């Protein structure tokens, strides 16, 4: 009878270990997906920042041109 109890207890322990491992694996996969999404979001933020910076550079250059033209018109 003790051999049967050991076998049953062993089977239960193996099943519990499998359940625990599966839950841990699923948790790790969720964390990985979260990190991947955060990386993607950060890439989008960086791209947006770069585009905004380029836009501001163009606006500044345009303002410089307008100021130079205005200055030239005043000196004529």
Beta strands, then each sheet from edge to edge (+ up, - down):
end
